[in-house]
Amino acid sequence: MEVDMEVKADALDGAFDAVLAAEAVDELKASVAALRRQVDAQAVAASRLPLDGAKAADPARDAFVERYLRRGLDAGVEMKSLSGASGGEGGYAVPREIDTSIAATLKALSPIRSIASVVQTGTSGYRKLVATGSTGAGWVGETAARPETATRSLAEIAPPSGELYANPAASQAMLDDAMFDVEDWLAGEIAREFAVAEGTAFVSGNGTNRPKGFLSYATTNEGDAARAFGTLQHLATGSAGAFPASNPQDKLVELVHALKPPYRQGAVWVMNSDTLARIRKFKTADGAFVWQPGLVEGQAATLLGYPVIEAEDMPDVAANSLSIAFGNFRAGYLIADRGETRILRDPFSNKPFVHFYATKRVGGAIIDSNAVKLMKFAAS
């Protein structure tokens, strides 16, 4: 009898073990299924395009904004330090998304940057080789000798550069506010301050610790064939500090045709608002204005069929001033940006405000002096 009870107990224990094993297997299957659904959901979210205006999640950028910008904590911020010895004291290169936002705003606010050729460089000593002159060619008979032709010369362009800096400030209370978009605020503030400084440099910078502006180059009234490389051609109005009294629009036509046809594709006018206000009053013989407004929002106004870019750093009309530029700046002027924008958080210099000292190295120079023409308000 005792043997039968032991046998039955063993069978019952075995049944319990089977039930428990089955439940464990079911729980394991449920866990695996839940994990699989989570992974699938994450994969779908990653592949789904973000809504218009929404920002895709980026742990590096979020850590930079939430930890370093808002609270000044550099631990856990996986950004490139500019100084290996001092860590965050040397500043951090901003994440690519913020740097892209700064660049987009700069292009919108800085008139010359929007029309010039922009390159990203890895060193401060950027060099570009430009071919000058022309290669000779000729006609010969079938069996005649082929004389050696001329060889084009090469000129090296090294855009002068300098460190561009901005120092916007915010209160700590603003940074602590979760509704305050510190990322957009910082990108906008830096870009606006950068735009003001570089706008002046690209037009009239002297090339010392800053770009060399296109108005800082020597000018002459000689044509492209006779003019020295790196010298810009100017066209005199024939009257010091003014347009000619009769048919002033004719000088604008002459300036357009001083530029060779290949450069006219993509050419623009550059002048300030005061000069443009004078030109807007010019009319042709039949009474039509030579200036035409843009037909749709965002489209530039045109002068003789070419877009007009208003750059307030261009000089006002005065005796011997170079107040109007016309040319293909994408072919004629080069802007060299070195590396990313760098930021150093400074909560100490101006308490209770937190300053964000931002720097970026920028260079600029004329690369093709045939692509830009200037109007000089002088007798000759």
C-alpha positions in Angstrom: 0.0 0.0 0.0 2.8 2.3 0.9 4.5 1.5 -2.4 1.3 2.4 -4.4 1.1 5.8 -2.6 4.7 6.6 -3.3 4.2 5.7 -7.0 1.1 8.0 -7.2 3.0 10.8 -5.4 5.8 10.5 -7.9 3.4 10.7 -10.8 1.7 13.7 -9.3 5.0 15.5 -8.8 5.9 14.7 -12.4 2.6 16.2 -13.5 3.3 19.4 -11.5 6.7 19.7 -13.0 5.3 19.3 -16.5 2.7 22.0 -15.8 5.4 24.4 -14.4 7.7 23.7 -17.4 4.8 24.4 -19.8 4.1 27.7 -18.0 7.7 28.7 -18.1 7.9 27.9 -21.8 4.7 30.0 -22.4 6.1 32.9 -20.4 9.4 32.7 -22.3 7.5 32.7 -25.6 5.4 35.7 -24.5 8.5 37.6 -23.5 10.2 36.8 -26.8 7.1 37.9 -28.7 6.9 41.1 -26.7 10.6 41.8 -27.4 10.1 41.1 -31.1 7.1 43.5 -31.2 9.2 46.2 -29.5 12.1 45.7 -31.9 9.7 45.8 -34.9 8.1 49.0 -33.6 11.5 50.7 -33.2 12.5 49.6 -36.7 9.3 51.1 -38.1 9.8 54.3 -36.2 13.4 54.6 -37.4 12.4 54.1 -41.0 9.4 56.4 -40.8 10.0 59.9 -42.2 9.7 62.6 -39.5 6.8 65.1 -39.6 7.4 68.5 -41.2 9.4 70.5 -38.6 10.0 67.6 -36.3 13.5 66.7 -35.2 14.7 63.1 -35.4 16.0 61.7 -32.1 19.8 62.0 -31.8 21.3 60.9 -28.4 24.5 62.9 -29.0 22.7 66.1 -29.9 20.2 65.7 -27.0 23.1 65.1 -24.6 24.9 68.2 -25.9 21.8 70.4 -25.6 20.3 69.0 -22.3 23.5 68.5 -20.4 26.2 70.9 -21.7 24.2 73.8 -23.0 21.5 73.8 -20.3 23.4 72.7 -17.2 27.1 72.9 -18.1 27.7 69.2 -17.5 30.3 67.8 -19.9 30.3 64.3 -18.4 28.5 61.9 -20.8 28.7 64.5 -23.7 30.3 62.6 -26.5 31.5 65.6 -28.5 34.9 66.4 -29.8 36.9 68.4 -27.3 39.1 71.1 -28.8 41.8 70.7 -26.2 42.7 67.2 -25.0 44.4 68.6 -21.9 41.6 70.9 -20.7 38.6 68.9 -21.9 35.5 71.1 -22.1 37.4 74.2 -21.0 38.6 74.4 -24.6 35.1 74.2 -26.0 33.2 71.6 -28.0 32.5 71.2 -31.6 28.7 71.4 -32.0 26.7 68.4 -33.3 26.2 68.3 -37.1 22.5 69.1 -36.9 23.1 72.4 -35.0 26.0 73.3 -37.3 23.8 72.7 -40.3 21.1 75.0 -38.9 23.7 77.7 -38.3 25.0 77.3 -41.9 21.4 77.5 -43.3 20.7 80.7 -41.4 24.0 82.2 -42.4 23.3 81.6 -46.1 19.9 83.3 -45.7 21.2 86.3 -43.9 24.7 86.8 -45.4 24.1 88.1 -49.0 27.6 87.3 -50.4 27.6 83.8 -48.9 24.3 83.1 -50.7 25.8 83.8 -54.1 29.5 82.8 -53.7 31.2 79.4 -53.9 31.6 77.8 -50.5 34.0 75.0 -49.7 34.5 73.0 -46.4 38.2 72.6 -45.5 40.1 70.5 -43.0 43.0 72.9 -42.5 43.5 76.7 -42.2 46.0 76.7 -45.1 43.5 76.0 -48.0 45.0 76.4 -51.5 43.5 76.4 -54.9 45.2 76.3 -58.3 43.7 78.4 -61.0 44.7 78.2 -64.7 45.5 81.6 -66.3 46.1 82.6 -69.9 45.1 80.4 -72.8 46.5 77.4 -74.7 47.5 78.2 -78.2 46.0 76.4 -81.2 46.5 76.6 -84.9 45.7 75.1 -88.3 48.1 72.9 -90.3 48.1 70.7 -93.3 47.8 67.0 -93.3 51.6 66.4 -93.5 52.8 69.7 -92.1 54.8 70.0 -88.9 52.9 70.7 -85.7 54.6 73.7 -83.9 54.6 73.6 -80.1 51.7 75.6 -78.5 51.8 77.8 -75.5 51.2 76.3 -72.1 48.7 77.8 -69.6 50.1 79.2 -66.4 48.9 78.2 -62.9 48.2 80.7 -60.1 47.8 79.7 -56.5 44.9 81.2 -54.6 45.2 81.1 -50.7 42.1 82.8 -49.3 43.1 84.9 -46.2 41.2 83.7 -43.2 40.5 84.6 -39.6 38.5 83.4 -36.6 35.0 84.6 -36.6 33.4 84.7 -33.1 30.1 85.4 -31.5 29.1 85.6 -27.8 25.3 85.4 -27.2 24.0 85.2 -23.7 21.0 83.7 -21.9 19.9 83.7 -18.3 20.0 80.4 -16.4 16.3 80.7 -15.8 15.8 80.6 -19.6 18.0 77.6 -19.9 16.1 75.8 -17.1 12.8 76.3 -18.8 11.9 73.1 -20.6 9.8 75.0 -23.1 12.7 77.2 -24.2 14.2 75.7 -27.4 17.8 76.4 -26.6 19.0 74.7 -29.7 17.1 76.9 -32.2 17.8 80.0 -30.1 21.6 79.4 -30.0 21.8 78.6 -33.8 19.9 81.7 -34.6 21.9 84.0 -32.4 25.2 82.7 -33.6 24.2 82.9 -37.2 23.0 86.5 -37.0 26.2 87.7 -35.3 28.3 85.7 -37.7 26.4 87.1 -40.7 27.0 90.8 -39.7 30.7 90.3 -39.3 31.4 88.1 -42.4 29.1 90.3 -44.6 31.5 93.2 -44.1 34.6 91.1 -44.6 33.4 89.5 -47.9 32.9 93.0 -49.3 35.7 95.1 -47.9 37.8 93.0 -45.6 41.5 93.8 -45.8 42.7 90.1 -45.6 44.4 90.6 -42.2 43.0 88.0 -39.8 39.8 88.0 -41.9 38.7 87.3 -45.5 39.8 89.6 -48.3 36.7 91.4 -49.7 36.3 91.8 -53.5 36.4 95.6 -53.2 39.8 95.4 -51.6 41.4 94.2 -54.8 43.2 96.6 -57.2 41.0 97.8 -60.2 41.7 99.1 -63.6 39.7 100.0 -66.7 41.6 97.5 -68.8 39.8 94.6 -70.4 40.2 90.9 -69.6 42.9 90.3 -72.2 45.2 93.1 -71.0 44.5 93.1 -67.3 46.8 91.5 -64.8 45.5 88.3 -63.0 43.9 89.2 -59.7 43.0 92.8 -60.8 39.3 93.6 -61.3 37.9 95.7 -64.1 35.9 98.8 -63.3 33.7 100.8 -65.6 33.6 104.6 -64.9 30.3 106.4 -65.0 32.0 109.5 -66.4 30.8 111.7 -63.6 32.4 111.9 -60.1 30.0 110.7 -57.5 27.0 110.3 -59.8 25.4 108.7 -62.8 25.5 110.6 -66.1 22.8 113.2 -66.3 21.3 111.8 -69.5 20.5 108.1 -70.1 22.1 106.8 -66.9 20.8 103.3 -67.6 23.2 103.0 -70.5 26.1 102.6 -68.1 24.3 99.6 -66.5 24.0 98.0 -70.0 27.7 98.6 -70.6 28.6 97.0 -67.3 26.6 93.9 -68.2 28.3 93.5 -71.5 31.8 94.1 -70.0 31.2 90.6 -68.5 31.9 87.8 -71.0 28.9 85.7 -72.0 29.9 82.5 -70.2 29.8 84.3 -66.9 26.5 86.0 -67.4 24.7 82.7 -66.7 24.2 83.0 -63.0 25.4 86.7 -62.8 23.8 89.0 -60.2 23.9 92.7 -59.2 25.3 93.6 -55.8 24.6 97.1 -54.3 23.1 98.6 -51.1 19.6 100.0 -50.7 20.5 103.6 -51.3 22.1 102.8 -54.7 19.2 100.6 -55.6 16.7 103.4 -54.7 18.4 105.6 -57.4 18.4 102.9 -60.0 14.7 102.1 -59.5 13.8 105.5 -60.9 15.6 104.9 -64.2 13.4 104.5 -67.2 13.9 103.5 -70.8 13.0 105.8 -73.7 9.5 104.4 -73.8 8.9 105.0 -70.1 9.4 101.5 -68.8 11.4 101.0 -65.6 14.6 99.1 -66.0 14.1 97.5 -62.5 11.4 94.9 -62.2 10.1 93.4 -58.9 9.9 89.7 -58.3 6.7 88.2 -59.5 6.4 85.7 -56.6 7.3 85.8 -52.9 11.0 85.0 -52.4 12.0 85.7 -55.9 14.7 88.4 -56.3 13.9 91.6 -58.2 15.7 92.0 -61.5 17.6 94.7 -63.2 18.1 94.3 -66.9 17.0 90.7 -66.4 19.5 89.8 -63.7 18.7 89.3 -60.0 19.6 92.1 -57.5 21.2 91.3 -54.2 21.1 94.0 -51.6 24.3 94.1 -49.5 24.3 97.0 -47.0 28.1 96.7 -46.7 28.5 98.0 -50.3 29.5 101.8 -50.2 27.0 104.6 -51.0 27.4 106.5 -54.2 30.2 109.0 -53.8 33.2 110.4 -55.7 35.4 107.4 -56.9 33.3 104.9 -55.0 32.8 101.3 -56.2 29.2 101.1 -55.4 27.9 98.5 -57.8 29.2 95.0 -58.6 28.0 92.8 -61.4 29.2 89.3 -62.0 29.1 85.6 -61.4 30.2 85.3 -57.8 29.9 81.6 -57.7 32.8 81.5 -60.3 34.5 84.6 -59.0 34.6 84.5 -55.2 35.5 81.6 -52.8 34.5 81.3 -49.2 36.5 78.6 -47.2 34.9 77.3 -44.0 37.3 75.4 -41.8 35.7 72.7 -39.6 32.6 73.0 -37.4 31.4 75.8 -35.2 32.9 75.5 -31.7 31.2 76.5 -28.5 32.5 77.2 -25.0 29.9 77.7 -22.2 30.9 80.5 -19.9 28.7 81.0 -16.8 31.3 83.1 -14.9 32.2 86.2 -16.8 28.8 88.0 -16.6 26.7 86.5 -13.8 23.8 85.7 -13.7 24.0 85.3 -17.5 25.5 82.3 -19.3 27.5 83.2 -22.4 28.1 80.8 -25.3 31.4 81.8 -26.9 31.2 80.5 -30.5 34.1 80.5 -33.0 34.6 79.4 -36.6 37.4 79.9 -39.0 36.4 81.5 -42.3 38.4 82.7 -45.3 37.5 84.4 -48.5 39.2 85.6 -51.7 38.6 86.3 -55.4 39.5 83.2 -57.5 38.6 84.5 -61.0 39.0 88.2 -61.6 37.2 88.0 -64.9 34.0 87.0 -63.3 33.2 90.2 -61.4 32.9 93.7 -62.8 32.6 97.0 -60.8 31.1 100.4 -61.5 33.2 103.3 -60.4 31.5 106.6 -59.9 34.3 108.7 -61.3 35.1 110.7 -64.4 37.5 108.0 -65.7 
